[in-house]
Amino acid sequence: MMTVVGLGFDIHRLEAGRRFTLGGIVVSEEIGPIAHSDGDVLLHAVCDALLGAVGAGDIGEHFPDTDIQWKGISSVLLLEQVLRIVAQYGGRLQNIDATLVLEKPKVLPFKQAIRENIAKVCQLPLQRVSLKATTNEKLDAIGAQQGVAAYCVCSILLPDDVDSSAL
């Protein structure tokens, strides 16, 4: 077995009157992301990290915003599909380490529920799902509460002999 690492990033503009979901948990009904799916920036970064680790492209390739079937879809369902892709490669997810960058809403009241939800979907022990949140110190569009971003790193155990061309 070998350990591979993936890095994911996502960013969305925010708009008043939209639902804001992070890690599958609703954190606000007052302001939320403009997106084709539910706009869960955290799970999108997780998906990209997972796909990147196994060399399977990115979330936009698998779930393009030009395809109506993904309109409004829960990003939890997207993550479940990405986990199936990782399994096709023989991969076993080891951990997730994510960082949210936003001014509001404050993530702390939701942090445990978000971690628990991601751990449940990914079938990981809670201690292997790390979530941090920071602000942009009122700098740029995120600092002006016009956007939200997320970064994610994950590690996956893969068989040494994975032939991705056969998948």
Contacts in CASP RR format, 6 or more apart in sequence:
PFRMAT RR
TARGET T0000
AUTHOR 0000-0000-0000
METHOD contacts of the structure
MODEL  1
MMTVVGLGFDIHRLEAGRRFTLGGIVVSEEIGPIAHSDGDVLLHAVCDAL
LGAVGAGDIGEHFPDTDIQWKGISSVLLLEQVLRIVAQYGGRLQNIDATL
VLEKPKVLPFKQAIRENIAKVCQLPLQRVSLKATTNEKLDAIGAQQGVAA
YCVCSILLPDDVDSSAL
1 157 0 8 1.000
1 158 0 8 1.000
1 159 0 8 1.000
1 160 0 8 1.000
2 157 0 8 1.000
2 158 0 8 1.000
2 159 0 8 1.000
2 160 0 8 1.000
3 94 0 8 1.000
3 155 0 8 1.000
3 156 0 8 1.000
3 157 0 8 1.000
3 158 0 8 1.000
4 53 0 8 1.000
4 54 0 8 1.000
4 155 0 8 1.000
4 156 0 8 1.000
4 158 0 8 1.000
5 53 0 8 1.000
5 153 0 8 1.000
5 154 0 8 1.000
5 155 0 8 1.000
5 156 0 8 1.000
6 49 0 8 1.000
6 50 0 8 1.000
6 52 0 8 1.000
6 53 0 8 1.000
6 153 0 8 1.000
6 154 0 8 1.000
6 155 0 8 1.000
6 156 0 8 1.000
7 48 0 8 1.000
7 49 0 8 1.000
7 52 0 8 1.000
7 151 0 8 1.000
7 152 0 8 1.000
7 153 0 8 1.000
8 45 0 8 1.000
8 46 0 8 1.000
8 48 0 8 1.000
8 49 0 8 1.000
8 52 0 8 1.000
8 151 0 8 1.000
8 152 0 8 1.000
8 153 0 8 1.000
9 45 0 8 1.000
9 48 0 8 1.000
9 149 0 8 1.000
9 150 0 8 1.000
9 151 0 8 1.000
9 152 0 8 1.000
10 41 0 8 1.000
10 42 0 8 1.000
10 44 0 8 1.000
10 45 0 8 1.000
10 48 0 8 1.000
10 59 0 8 1.000
10 149 0 8 1.000
10 150 0 8 1.000
11 41 0 8 1.000
11 142 0 8 1.000
11 147 0 8 1.000
11 148 0 8 1.000
11 149 0 8 1.000
11 150 0 8 1.000
12 32 0 8 1.000
12 33 0 8 1.000
12 34 0 8 1.000
12 35 0 8 1.000
12 39 0 8 1.000
12 41 0 8 1.000
12 147 0 8 1.000
12 148 0 8 1.000
12 149 0 8 1.000
13 33 0 8 1.000
13 34 0 8 1.000
13 141 0 8 1.000
13 146 0 8 1.000
13 147 0 8 1.000
14 20 0 8 1.000
14 31 0 8 1.000
14 32 0 8 1.000
14 33 0 8 1.000
14 34 0 8 1.000
14 145 0 8 1.000
14 146 0 8 1.000
14 147 0 8 1.000
14 148 0 8 1.000
15 31 0 8 1.000
15 32 0 8 1.000
15 33 0 8 1.000
15 34 0 8 1.000
16 30 0 8 1.000
16 31 0 8 1.000
16 32 0 8 1.000
17 29 0 8 1.000
17 30 0 8 1.000
17 31 0 8 1.000
17 32 0 8 1.000
18 31 0 8 1.000
18 32 0 8 1.000
18 33 0 8 1.000
18 34 0 8 1.000
19 26 0 8 1.000
19 28 0 8 1.000
19 29 0 8 1.000
19 32 0 8 1.000
19 38 0 8 1.000
20 26 0 8 1.000
20 27 0 8 1.000
20 28 0 8 1.000
20 29 0 8 1.000
20 30 0 8 1.000
20 31 0 8 1.000
20 32 0 8 1.000
20 33 0 8 1.000
20 105 0 8 1.000
21 27 0 8 1.000
21 38 0 8 1.000
21 39 0 8 1.000
21 40 0 8 1.000
21 74 0 8 1.000
21 75 0 8 1.000
22 40 0 8 1.000
22 41 0 8 1.000
22 42 0 8 1.000
22 100 0 8 1.000
22 107 0 8 1.000
22 110 0 8 1.000
22 114 0 8 1.000
23 40 0 8 1.000
23 42 0 8 1.000
23 43 0 8 1.000
23 46 0 8 1.000
23 75 0 8 1.000
23 76 0 8 1.000
23 114 0 8 1.000
23 117 0 8 1.000
23 118 0 8 1.000
24 38 0 8 1.000
24 40 0 8 1.000
24 42 0 8 1.000
24 43 0 8 1.000
24 74 0 8 1.000
24 75 0 8 1.000
24 76 0 8 1.000
24 114 0 8 1.000
24 117 0 8 1.000
25 110 0 8 1.000
25 113 0 8 1.000
25 114 0 8 1.000
25 117 0 8 1.000
27 105 0 8 1.000
27 107 0 8 1.000
27 110 0 8 1.000
28 104 0 8 1.000
28 105 0 8 1.000
31 104 0 8 1.000
31 105 0 8 1.000
31 145 0 8 1.000
32 148 0 8 1.000
33 39 0 8 1.000
33 40 0 8 1.000
33 41 0 8 1.000
33 147 0 8 1.000
33 148 0 8 1.000
35 65 0 8 1.000
35 72 0 8 1.000
36 65 0 8 1.000
36 70 0 8 1.000
36 71 0 8 1.000
36 72 0 8 1.000
37 44 0 8 1.000
37 63 0 8 1.000
37 65 0 8 1.000
37 70 0 8 1.000
37 71 0 8 1.000
37 72 0 8 1.000
37 73 0 8 1.000
37 74 0 8 1.000
37 75 0 8 1.000
37 78 0 8 1.000
38 72 0 8 1.000
38 73 0 8 1.000
38 74 0 8 1.000
38 75 0 8 1.000
39 75 0 8 1.000
40 74 0 8 1.000
40 75 0 8 1.000
40 76 0 8 1.000
41 100 0 8 1.000
41 148 0 8 1.000
41 149 0 8 1.000
41 150 0 8 1.000
42 98 0 8 1.000
42 100 0 8 1.000
42 114 0 8 1.000
42 118 0 8 1.000
42 131 0 8 1.000
42 150 0 8 1.000
42 152 0 8 1.000
43 75 0 8 1.000
43 76 0 8 1.000
43 78 0 8 1.000
43 79 0 8 1.000
43 118 0 8 1.000
44 59 0 8 1.000
44 75 0 8 1.000
44 78 0 8 1.000
44 150 0 8 1.000
45 98 0 8 1.000
45 150 0 8 1.000
45 151 0 8 1.000
45 152 0 8 1.000
46 79 0 8 1.000
46 82 0 8 1.000
46 96 0 8 1.000
46 98 0 8 1.000
46 118 0 8 1.000
46 152 0 8 1.000
46 154 0 8 1.000
47 59 0 8 1.000
47 75 0 8 1.000
47 78 0 8 1.000
47 79 0 8 1.000
47 82 0 8 1.000
48 58 0 8 1.000
48 59 0 8 1.000
48 152 0 8 1.000
49 96 0 8 1.000
49 152 0 8 1.000
49 153 0 8 1.000
49 154 0 8 1.000
50 79 0 8 1.000
50 82 0 8 1.000
50 83 0 8 1.000
50 85 0 8 1.000
50 86 0 8 1.000
50 93 0 8 1.000
50 154 0 8 1.000
50 156 0 8 1.000
51 57 0 8 1.000
51 58 0 8 1.000
51 59 0 8 1.000
51 62 0 8 1.000
51 82 0 8 1.000
51 85 0 8 1.000
51 86 0 8 1.000
52 58 0 8 1.000
53 86 0 8 1.000
53 154 0 8 1.000
53 155 0 8 1.000
53 156 0 8 1.000
54 85 0 8 1.000
54 86 0 8 1.000
54 89 0 8 1.000
54 91 0 8 1.000
54 156 0 8 1.000
54 158 0 8 1.000
54 162 0 8 1.000
54 164 0 8 1.000
55 164 0 8 1.000
56 62 0 8 1.000
56 85 0 8 1.000
56 86 0 8 1.000
56 89 0 8 1.000
56 164 0 8 1.000
56 167 0 8 1.000
59 78 0 8 1.000
59 82 0 8 1.000
62 78 0 8 1.000
62 81 0 8 1.000
62 82 0 8 1.000
62 85 0 8 1.000
63 70 0 8 1.000
63 73 0 8 1.000
63 78 0 8 1.000
63 81 0 8 1.000
64 70 0 8 1.000
70 78 0 8 1.000
76 117 0 8 1.000
76 121 0 8 1.000
79 121 0 8 1.000
79 122 0 8 1.000
80 121 0 8 1.000
83 93 0 8 1.000
83 121 0 8 1.000
83 122 0 8 1.000
86 93 0 8 1.000
86 156 0 8 1.000
88 167 0 8 1.000
89 158 0 8 1.000
89 162 0 8 1.000
89 164 0 8 1.000
89 167 0 8 1.000
90 158 0 8 1.000
90 159 0 8 1.000
90 162 0 8 1.000
91 156 0 8 1.000
91 157 0 8 1.000
91 158 0 8 1.000
91 159 0 8 1.000
92 156 0 8 1.000
92 157 0 8 1.000
92 158 0 8 1.000
93 122 0 8 1.000
93 123 0 8 1.000
93 124 0 8 1.000
93 154 0 8 1.000
93 155 0 8 1.000
93 156 0 8 1.000
94 128 0 8 1.000
94 154 0 8 1.000
94 155 0 8 1.000
94 156 0 8 1.000
94 157 0 8 1.000
95 124 0 8 1.000
95 128 0 8 1.000
95 129 0 8 1.000
95 130 0 8 1.000
95 154 0 8 1.000
95 155 0 8 1.000
96 118 0 8 1.000
96 122 0 8 1.000
96 124 0 8 1.000
96 128 0 8 1.000
96 129 0 8 1.000
96 130 0 8 1.000
96 152 0 8 1.000
96 153 0 8 1.000
96 154 0 8 1.000
97 130 0 8 1.000
97 152 0 8 1.000
97 153 0 8 1.000
97 154 0 8 1.000
98 130 0 8 1.000
98 131 0 8 1.000
98 132 0 8 1.000
98 150 0 8 1.000
98 151 0 8 1.000
98 152 0 8 1.000
98 153 0 8 1.000
99 131 0 8 1.000
99 132 0 8 1.000
99 133 0 8 1.000
99 134 0 8 1.000
99 150 0 8 1.000
99 151 0 8 1.000
99 152 0 8 1.000
100 107 0 8 1.000
100 131 0 8 1.000
100 132 0 8 1.000
100 133 0 8 1.000
100 134 0 8 1.000
100 148 0 8 1.000
100 149 0 8 1.000
100 150 0 8 1.000
101 133 0 8 1.000
101 134 0 8 1.000
101 135 0 8 1.000
101 136 0 8 1.000
101 142 0 8 1.000
101 148 0 8 1.000
101 149 0 8 1.000
101 150 0 8 1.000
101 151 0 8 1.000
102 133 0 8 1.000
102 135 0 8 1.000
102 136 0 8 1.000
102 142 0 8 1.000
102 145 0 8 1.000
102 147 0 8 1.000
102 148 0 8 1.000
102 149 0 8 1.000
103 135 0 8 1.000
103 136 0 8 1.000
103 138 0 8 1.000
103 142 0 8 1.000
103 143 0 8 1.000
103 144 0 8 1.000
103 145 0 8 1.000
104 145 0 8 1.000
106 133 0 8 1.000
107 114 0 8 1.000
107 131 0 8 1.000
107 133 0 8 1.000
108 133 0 8 1.000
111 131 0 8 1.000
111 133 0 8 1.000
114 131 0 8 1.000
115 126 0 8 1.000
115 129 0 8 1.000
115 130 0 8 1.000
115 131 0 8 1.000
116 126 0 8 1.000
118 124 0 8 1.000
118 129 0 8 1.000
118 131 0 8 1.000
119 125 0 8 1.000
119 126 0 8 1.000
119 128 0 8 1.000
119 129 0 8 1.000
122 129 0 8 1.000
135 142 0 8 1.000
135 143 0 8 1.000
136 142 0 8 1.000
136 143 0 8 1.000
137 143 0 8 1.000
138 144 0 8 1.000
141 147 0 8 1.000
142 148 0 8 1.000
142 149 0 8 1.000
END
